[in-house]
Amino acid sequence: MVDAARARKLADRIKVVVAETLEMRVKDPRLGFITITDVRLTGDLQQATVFYTVFGDDTQQQDTAMALESAKGVLRSEVGKQTGVRHTPSLAFIADAVPETAAHIEDLLAKVAVADAEVHRAAAGATYAGEPDPYKAPRLDEDEDDDAEADDAAVAERESDD
């Protein structure tokens, strides 16, 4: 197995090389506004998965995917030249789903904010079902006070009889 730190460094280098090569050397008109977001290598450094995002609609994303597939050989040879590894890893391009996932999370957060606002509106005029603080010291009822006084009087009467 390869050292994890070495694999990380090589992945970062591949990311930079692919981004620079796409910017400087690849002149395909189908290539849209692309950003290389991440590169992941297998444990044996033989395959690199390049994640990318494209700014635009679905047709621009599809055109960019086709342009990347056609430029795969140029990109791989440039990676081999600039990294200096014995075996140049094969490249696989995968569209990154981060923007769609982020948009979905933003939609969910907006729905939760609306639901929270409704709960706060309902709670604004609410009152307690019982007492506001049911955990205060126990209170003696008036009936219990009368019973306690009667008990005291009975005890005092017995003591006076003795």
Helices and strands as residue ranges (DSSP letters): H 4-24, E 33-41, E 47-55, H 58-70, H 72-83, E 90-95, H 98-124, H 142-161
